[in-house]
Amino acid sequence: MALRLLGDEHPSFEDLPLVLTVEEAAAVLRIGRSAAYDQARIFRATNGAEGLLVICVGRNLRVPRAALERLLDPGSSIKRPAS
């Protein structure tokens, strides 16, 4: 089932699944798929110091919804992905 993120109604964070694929997170962040995977690689290469927070579930990468919420919260103390 594809996650519908675009259209007339924008879902709230509560409407999103607890974990998203990297592609779904890219859509939420309105960045490209390649940029999101680049940020995921940076996160893994820097042991979480930079990049898009991902967790490994087997061989799959997932982005926790809570990490996206913190990333988009202006008052958050977590580091944002480099442009």
Summary of the structure (lengths in Angstrom):
residues: 83
radius of gyration: 12.3
end to end distance: 30.2
largest distance: 37.9
contacts: 196
relative contact order: 0.18
helix: 39%
strand: 13%
